């Protein structure tokens, strides 16, 4: 009998936890030769989520990991991974948008020899057109700039074998992009396609233009590519070309007595080149910040306590 560890990172999801646990329990009862454990990593919730989980522990194999403060999704996911005991792990969100009924398909792909099985969203219900448009552009940008083949519309919901997970956890990145690491490790991988559902209860903890999605976007680009750094060189050549054209234009006006005194051209030129310099410095700053975080040597997270099931 193999063990499947199902990991959740959550914050204030009191309305979704109980129905989610029931759905998973019903789903796992249909799978032969696999038992399961549920690992809920509590990112410093201030609602009744923990009380609900403690009550559910009486009838379900639930491990509760309470963080000492709010650390964010990826550190909580890693904490869940490191405290799992399964022959494979599945990670999904607690908001019920990712259907746990898909787990049998993930296990089937794994039993066919795949070390990692991604889920790819064909539709995303309950999300506005603007959010969908921006999300699509973001995924395509990350895919285009990355040095690895990051699948478009493949989110956090995936199955990772114990073998692949051990390699992921061996990496020493302070702020890892877990979606990218699951591709970077290699091994045999496959996909399961599904329609993402609307959120169950409560409101999204990550509005489109909030810090979370923006940080994920920047992390996705900078974790697996140096291409943004080359933008400085490209902009530099572009700026030199513009300068040469402006010089030729200025000399033409001068020699033909067409030059008109004024500051407009100077202001435009200064604004243009200042913008390029600031943009390039911003890209350099992002990479330097990642180096700074890495060299400080701090822990990725701090666990306050672990409440295990009997």
SULWOMO-V299115 format. One record per residue. PHI is phi in whole degrees, 0 to 359 (* if undefined). PSI is psi in whole degrees, 0 to 359 (999 if undefined). NEAR is the number of other ideal C-beta (glycine too) atoms within 12 Angstrom. Layout:
PHI & PSI & NEAR
PHI & PSI & NEAR
This chain:
* & 121 & 11
270 & 158 & 22
248 & 131 & 24
251 & 123 & 37
264 & 124 & 40
250 & 116 & 48
254 & 137 & 43
230 & 136 & 45
252 & 128 & 39
214 & 159 & 43
212 & 118 & 35
56 & 65 & 25
236 & 41 & 37
299 & 332 & 28
278 & 345 & 21
253 & 339 & 38
296 & 309 & 40
297 & 310 & 27
296 & 328 & 22
293 & 315 & 39
298 & 321 & 34
295 & 317 & 22
298 & 318 & 28
293 & 318 & 40
300 & 315 & 26
296 & 322 & 19
291 & 315 & 27
291 & 335 & 31
294 & 340 & 18
271 & 355 & 19
258 & 124 & 30
275 & 148 & 13
69 & 14 & 17
226 & 130 & 28
251 & 176 & 23
214 & 161 & 38
225 & 147 & 35
251 & 125 & 46
246 & 108 & 42
258 & 116 & 51
261 & 113 & 48
271 & 109 & 43
275 & 60 & 38
59 & 51 & 26
293 & 151 & 33
237 & 23 & 16
248 & 205 & 22
266 & 16 & 19
303 & 314 & 35
295 & 319 & 31
299 & 320 & 18
296 & 317 & 31
295 & 319 & 38
299 & 320 & 23
293 & 321 & 19
289 & 338 & 29
300 & 336 & 23
296 & 331 & 13
237 & 358 & 16
224 & 149 & 32
282 & 81 & 29
247 & 128 & 37
252 & 128 & 35
251 & 124 & 37
248 & 113 & 40
263 & 123 & 32
279 & 155 & 34
287 & 337 & 18
200 & 184 & 18
282 & 121 & 25
247 & 342 & 30
103 & 172 & 30
294 & 305 & 39
298 & 315 & 35
300 & 322 & 31
293 & 321 & 40
299 & 315 & 45
297 & 322 & 38
298 & 319 & 38
295 & 318 & 44
300 & 315 & 42
290 & 339 & 27
254 & 18 & 31
266 & 155 & 38
239 & 3 & 26
284 & 161 & 32
287 & 344 & 28
205 & 156 & 39
237 & 148 & 47
237 & 133 & 50
242 & 133 & 47
209 & 165 & 43
281 & 161 & 38
268 & 357 & 48
275 & 4 & 37
71 & 11 & 32
287 & 328 & 34
263 & 112 & 39
289 & 122 & 31
294 & 344 & 42
297 & 350 & 27
277 & 348 & 34
302 & 319 & 39
303 & 323 & 28
292 & 323 & 30
295 & 317 & 41
295 & 320 & 34
299 & 315 & 22
297 & 321 & 29
295 & 318 & 37
291 & 342 & 23
278 & 359 & 17
114 & 5 & 15
272 & 131 & 28
279 & 331 & 31
225 & 133 & 40
236 & 114 & 39
271 & 152 & 39
254 & 136 & 38
241 & 128 & 27
275 & 120 & 31
274 & 330 & 15
217 & 153 & 16
231 & 97 & 25
284 & 151 & 19
77 & 13 & 19
239 & 138 & 25
294 & 161 & 15
296 & 322 & 12
295 & 316 & 13
299 & 318 & 20
297 & 318 & 20
296 & 312 & 15
296 & 319 & 20
297 & 318 & 27
298 & 316 & 19
297 & 319 & 17
297 & 314 & 28
298 & 318 & 29
293 & 324 & 20
295 & 314 & 21
299 & 317 & 36
298 & 319 & 25
290 & 321 & 20
272 & 342 & 27
284 & 150 & 29
275 & 355 & 19
243 & 163 & 24
272 & 77 & 19
287 & 122 & 34
291 & 135 & 28
287 & 138 & 25
66 & 19 & 27
260 & 114 & 33
266 & 214 & 33
280 & 336 & 36
291 & 111 & 43
197 & 163 & 47
253 & 135 & 43
232 & 127 & 44
289 & 162 & 36
299 & 323 & 25
298 & 311 & 22
291 & 324 & 32
296 & 321 & 36
298 & 324 & 20
290 & 318 & 20
300 & 316 & 36
286 & 342 & 27
285 & 344 & 16
288 & 148 & 24
254 & 19 & 16
291 & 135 & 25
289 & 318 & 25
237 & 77 & 33
284 & 151 & 34
263 & 96 & 34
299 & 322 & 42
301 & 318 & 38
289 & 320 & 34
300 & 324 & 37
294 & 338 & 43
269 & 319 & 32
300 & 325 & 27
294 & 342 & 27
80 & 224 & 17
67 & 177 & 24
283 & 129 & 17
228 & 154 & 32
213 & 180 & 26
227 & 149 & 28
235 & 130 & 33
258 & 143 & 21
201 & 167 & 30
261 & 122 & 21
285 & 135 & 30
273 & 169 & 26
288 & 157 & 19
300 & 145 & 24
289 & 274 & 28
242 & 158 & 22
79 & 183 & 23
252 & 155 & 16
299 & 136 & 26
275 & 357 & 27
225 & 79 & 27
304 & 155 & 16
307 & 312 & 22
259 & 24 & 16
276 & 175 & 16
298 & 324 & 17
300 & 300 & 22
299 & 324 & 25
293 & 316 & 18
297 & 320 & 23
298 & 320 & 30
296 & 312 & 29
296 & 318 & 27
297 & 320 & 35
297 & 324 & 37
283 & 313 & 34
279 & 342 & 34
286 & 332 & 35
230 & 23 & 28
201 & 143 & 28
256 & 4 & 20
301 & 322 & 20
302 & 331 & 32
295 & 331 & 24
285 & 347 & 17
299 & 328 & 25
300 & 319 & 24
293 & 317 & 17
298 & 314 & 18
295 & 326 & 26
297 & 313 & 19
297 & 321 & 15
297 & 317 & 20
295 & 319 & 25
298 & 318 & 16
299 & 315 & 15
298 & 319 & 21
300 & 315 & 18
298 & 317 & 14
296 & 320 & 15
294 & 322 & 21
296 & 314 & 16
299 & 317 & 14
296 & 317 & 18
296 & 318 & 19
294 & 323 & 14
299 & 314 & 14
296 & 322 & 17
294 & 311 & 14
286 & 344 & 11
254 & 12 & 11
55 & 37 & 8
253 & 357 & 12
293 & 134 & 14
244 & 123 & 12
300 & 142 & 10
168 & 167 & 10
253 & 358 & 11
301 & 311 & 11
296 & 324 & 19
294 & 315 & 14
297 & 317 & 12
298 & 314 & 15
297 & 315 & 21
296 & 316 & 16
297 & 318 & 15
297 & 309 & 20
288 & 328 & 22
295 & 320 & 16
299 & 317 & 18
297 & 316 & 27
297 & 314 & 18
294 & 320 & 16
297 & 315 & 22
295 & 317 & 25
297 & 326 & 18
297 & 318 & 21
297 & 314 & 29
300 & 321 & 21
297 & 322 & 19
297 & 313 & 28
294 & 320 & 27
296 & 323 & 16
297 & 322 & 20
293 & 321 & 28
296 & 317 & 16
299 & 313 & 15
300 & 319 & 21
293 & 321 & 19
279 & 347 & 12
292 & 332 & 13
77 & 19 & 10
283 & 160 & 14
289 & 153 & 17
286 & 335 & 28
197 & 168 & 33
230 & 124 & 19
269 & 127 & 27
282 & 314 & 21
195 & 158 & 18
236 & 124 & 21
251 & 103 & 24
270 & 158 & 21
278 & 159 & 21
287 & 999 & 11
